[in-house]
Amino acid sequence: MKSDSSQSDAQGGSDNGSGKVQNNAVRERHEERSVKQASRLSARLIYAVIRHDGDEELNRPLTSLVWSGLAAGILISLSVIAQASLHARLPDESWRILVESLGYSAGFMVVIFGRMQLFTENTITTVLPVVAERSLTCLLKMLRLWAIVLASNILGCAIASGFLSIPHVIPDEMTDSLLAVARHATDGDMGQNFYRAMPAGIIIAAVVWIMPAAQGSSFLVILAMTWLLAASGSAHVVAGSVEAGLLVWSGHMSLTEAISRFFFPVLAGNVAGGTAVFTLLTWGQVKNEVIGEHDEADDES
C-alpha cells in the first residue's frame, strides 16, 4: 500500500512539475508577443514592408495605375482648396502661413489613406526593389510605373484646376485667395524651384518610411509632415501642378512658363530629394543586414 501511495505521490508531483513548465512556456510566449507588439519596428522590418509594397506596385496592371493616379491628381486639389479656405478667413499677419498650411494636409490625407498612386511616394516605394535587385527588368518596371503615374497625376491636376477655374464653382470671395496661394506655391525661378523641391521629396519619402511604424499615429504623421512641407515653402510637383494649373487657366501664367519654370525643375528636385537623398540613405542603413540574410538563405539552399 505504501508503495502504491508513494508511486501515486511521485506521479502527482511529476504532473504538477510538467504543468508548471507548460504554464511557464505559455507565459513566456505571451510575454514575447507582448514585447514584439510594444517594441518599435526595426529599420530592416520597415524596409521589408516598403519593399513588399514596392514589388506589388511594380506588378500592378496598367488600368489600375492610370485610374489610381488620375484620382490622386484630382483629389490632391483638396489641399489647395483647404489652404485657400483658411487663407481667406485669416488676418493678413506674418503667422497666417503657419495656420493656413494645416489645410495643405487635406488632399494628402485622402490620397495616402486611400492608397492612391502619388508620384512622389513612388520615389522610395518602387526604388527600393530596384536598388536591392539591381536588374534591368526591375529598373524598366520602375520607369514604366513612374511614367504612367506621373502622367495620370498631372492629367488629374489639369482636370481639377480647370474645374476650379469655372465661375461659381468656388465662391467669388475665395477666388483671390486661391490664386494667392497658387502664386506663393509656384513663385521662384528654375534654380530656386529645383532647390526648394528637394526638401519636399525628402519629406514625402520620410512619410512613406515612417508609416509602417506609426500604427495609430498615421494621421498625426501625415498632418505634421505635410504641414511642414507647406509652411517651409517647399514645392511638390503634383499639388503644385494644381496651383500652376489655376494660374494657367486664369491667364496669370503661360503654359510654357508653367512647364519650364515650375514643372520640370520641381519634378527634378522631388526625385533628387526622394530618391537620391532619402532612399539611398535608408538603403545604406539596412544594406548589410539585407545582403547578409540573402547570403544565409543561399548557404542553406
C-alpha positions in Angstrom: 0.0 0.0 0.0 2.8 2.4 0.9 4.5 1.5 -2.3 1.3 2.4 -4.3 0.9 5.6 -2.4 4.5 6.6 -3.0 4.2 5.9 -6.7 0.9 7.9 -6.8 2.5 10.9 -5.0 5.5 10.8 -7.3 3.3 10.8 -10.4 1.3 13.6 -9.0 4.4 15.6 -8.3 5.6 14.9 -11.8 2.3 16.1 -13.3 2.4 19.2 -11.3 6.0 19.9 -12.4 5.2 19.4 -16.1 2.1 21.6 -15.7 4.3 24.4 -14.2 6.7 24.0 -17.1 3.9 24.3 -19.6 2.4 27.3 -17.8 5.8 29.0 -17.8 6.3 28.3 -21.5 2.9 29.7 -22.3 3.6 32.8 -20.2 7.0 33.3 -21.8 5.5 33.1 -25.3 2.8 35.6 -24.3 5.4 38.0 -22.9 7.5 37.6 -26.0 4.5 38.5 -28.2 3.7 41.5 -26.0 7.3 42.7 -26.2 7.3 42.4 -30.0 4.0 44.3 -30.2 5.2 47.1 -27.9 8.7 47.5 -29.4 9.4 49.7 -32.4 9.8 48.2 -35.8 13.4 47.9 -36.7 14.8 49.6 -39.8 15.1 46.2 -41.5 11.4 45.4 -40.9 10.3 48.8 -42.2 12.4 48.2 -45.3 10.8 44.8 -45.7 7.3 46.3 -45.5 8.1 49.1 -48.1 9.9 46.7 -50.3 6.9 44.4 -50.3 4.6 47.3 -51.3 7.1 48.3 -54.0 7.1 44.8 -55.5 3.3 44.8 -55.6 3.1 48.3 -57.2 5.6 47.3 -59.9 3.4 44.5 -61.0 0.1 46.3 -61.0 -1.8 46.4 -64.3 -1.8 49.5 -66.4 -5.5 50.3 -66.0 -5.3 50.2 -62.2 -2.3 52.5 -62.2 -4.0 55.0 -64.6 -7.2 55.3 -62.6 -5.5 55.4 -59.3 -3.0 58.1 -60.5 -5.9 60.1 -62.0 -7.9 60.0 -58.8 -4.8 61.1 -56.8 -4.2 64.1 -59.2 -7.8 65.2 -58.9 -8.2 64.7 -55.1 -4.8 66.3 -54.2 -6.6 69.6 -55.2 -8.3 69.3 -51.8 -5.0 70.5 -50.3 -5.2 73.7 -52.3 -8.9 74.3 -51.6 -8.4 73.8 -47.8 -5.4 76.0 -47.7 -7.1 78.8 -49.7 -10.2 78.5 -47.4 -8.0 79.2 -44.3 -6.1 81.9 -46.2 -9.4 83.7 -47.0 -10.5 83.7 -43.4 -7.3 84.6 -41.5 -6.0 88.1 -41.0 -3.0 89.2 -43.1 -0.4 88.6 -40.4 3.0 87.1 -40.5 1.8 83.9 -38.8 -1.0 83.3 -41.3 1.1 80.9 -43.4 1.7 78.7 -40.3 -2.1 78.2 -39.8 -3.2 78.0 -43.4 -0.6 75.4 -44.1 -2.6 72.9 -42.0 -5.1 72.9 -44.8 -2.4 71.5 -47.1 -2.7 68.2 -45.4 -6.3 67.5 -46.6 -5.5 66.2 -50.1 -2.6 64.2 -48.9 -4.7 62.5 -46.2 -7.2 61.4 -48.8 -4.6 60.2 -51.3 -2.4 58.4 -48.8 -5.1 56.7 -46.7 -7.0 55.9 -49.9 -3.9 54.1 -51.2 -3.9 56.1 -54.4 -0.9 56.4 -56.7 1.0 59.6 -55.9 4.2 60.1 -57.9 6.4 61.3 -55.1 5.6 58.3 -52.9 7.0 56.1 -55.6 10.4 57.8 -55.4 11.0 55.5 -52.4 8.5 52.7 -52.6 9.4 51.4 -56.1 13.1 52.4 -55.9 13.9 50.1 -53.0 13.3 46.9 -55.1 15.4 48.3 -57.9 18.3 49.2 -55.5 18.1 45.7 -53.9 17.8 43.6 -57.1 19.9 45.8 -59.5 18.3 44.3 -62.5 17.4 45.9 -65.8 14.0 44.3 -65.7 13.1 45.9 -62.4 14.5 49.2 -63.5 12.3 49.2 -66.6 9.3 48.3 -64.5 10.0 51.3 -62.2 10.4 53.7 -65.1 7.1 52.4 -66.6 5.3 52.9 -63.4 6.8 56.4 -62.9 5.8 57.5 -66.4 2.2 56.2 -66.0 1.6 57.6 -62.5 3.2 61.0 -63.3 1.2 61.4 -66.5 -2.0 60.3 -64.7 -1.4 62.6 -61.7 -0.8 65.6 -64.0 -3.9 64.9 -66.1 -5.9 64.8 -62.9 -4.3 68.1 -61.7 -5.2 69.7 -65.1 -8.8 68.5 -64.7 -9.1 69.6 -61.1 -7.6 73.1 -61.8 -9.7 73.6 -64.9 -12.9 72.7 -62.9 -11.9 75.0 -60.1 -11.4 77.8 -62.6 -15.1 77.6 -63.8 -17.0 80.6 -62.5 -19.1 80.0 -59.3 -17.5 76.5 -58.6 -15.5 78.3 -55.9 -17.2 81.2 -54.1 -16.2 84.5 -55.6 -14.7 85.7 -52.3 -12.4 82.7 -52.3 -11.1 83.1 -55.8 -8.5 85.7 -54.9 -7.3 83.5 -52.0 -7.0 80.5 -54.3 -4.8 82.5 -56.8 -2.8 84.0 -53.9 -2.0 80.5 -52.6 -1.1 79.4 -56.1 1.2 82.3 -56.8 3.0 81.7 -53.5 3.5 78.0 -54.3 4.8 78.5 -57.8 7.0 81.5 -57.2 10.7 81.4 -58.0 12.9 80.9 -61.0 14.1 77.5 -62.2 17.0 77.1 -59.9 15.0 78.2 -56.8 12.2 75.8 -57.6 14.6 72.9 -58.0 16.2 73.5 -54.7 13.0 74.1 -52.7 11.6 70.9 -54.3 14.3 68.7 -52.8 13.0 69.0 -49.2 9.5 68.1 -50.4 10.9 64.9 -51.9 12.6 64.1 -48.7 9.5 64.9 -46.6 7.2 62.6 -48.6 9.7 59.8 -48.7 10.0 60.2 -44.9 6.2 59.8 -44.6 6.4 56.6 -46.5 9.2 55.3 -44.3 7.5 56.3 -41.1 4.0 55.0 -41.8 4.7 51.3 -41.1 5.9 52.1 -37.6 3.3 54.9 -37.0 0.4 52.4 -36.4 -2.3 54.5 -34.7 -0.5 57.8 -35.2 -0.6 57.8 -39.0 -3.0 60.8 -39.1 -0.6 62.9 -37.0 2.4 61.9 -39.0 0.8 63.0 -42.3 -0.6 66.1 -40.8 2.8 67.2 -39.3 4.9 66.3 -42.3 2.7 67.9 -45.0 2.2 71.0 -42.8 6.0 71.2 -42.7 6.1 70.9 -46.5 3.7 73.8 -47.0 4.9 76.0 -44.1 8.6 75.7 -45.2 7.7 76.8 -48.7 8.8 73.5 -50.3 7.5 72.7 -53.7 5.5 69.5 -54.5 5.2 68.6 -58.2 1.7 67.1 -58.0 0.0 69.5 -55.6 2.0 72.3 -57.2 0.7 71.4 -60.6 -2.9 72.1 -59.4 -1.7 75.5 -58.4 0.2 76.1 -61.6 -2.9 74.9 -63.5 -5.0 77.5 -61.7 -2.7 80.3 -62.8 -2.6 79.0 -66.4 -6.4 78.6 -66.7 -6.9 82.1 -65.2 -4.4 83.7 -67.6 -1.8 84.6 -64.9 0.8 82.3 -66.2 1.6 80.8 -69.7 1.7 77.1 -70.2 5.3 77.3 -71.4 6.3 79.2 -68.2 4.4 76.7 -66.0 6.2 73.8 -67.6 9.7 75.3 -67.9 9.9 77.4 -64.8 7.9 75.2 -62.4 7.1 71.7 -63.5 10.4 70.3 -64.7 12.6 71.9 -62.0 10.2 70.8 -59.3 10.0 67.3 -60.7 13.8 67.0 -60.8 14.0 68.4 -57.2 11.4 66.0 -55.9 13.1 63.0 -57.5 16.5 64.1 -56.3 15.3 64.6 -52.7 13.1 61.5 -52.5 15.4 59.1 -54.4 19.0 60.2 -54.4 19.0 61.6 -50.8 16.4 59.8 -48.7 16.1 56.4 -50.4 19.8 55.8 -50.7 20.4 56.9 -47.1 17.8 54.5 -45.8 19.1 51.7 -48.0 22.5 52.3 -46.6 21.4 51.6 -43.0 19.8 48.2 -43.9 22.0 47.1 -46.8 24.4 44.9 -44.8 21.5 43.2 -42.9 19.5 42.5 -46.1 22.5 41.2 -48.0 23.5 39.1 -45.0 20.1 37.5 -44.9 20.3 36.7 -48.7 23.7 35.1 -48.2 22.5 33.0 -45.4 19.5 31.8 -47.4 21.8 30.9 -50.3 24.0 28.9 -48.0 21.1 27.0 -46.6 19.8 26.2 -50.0 
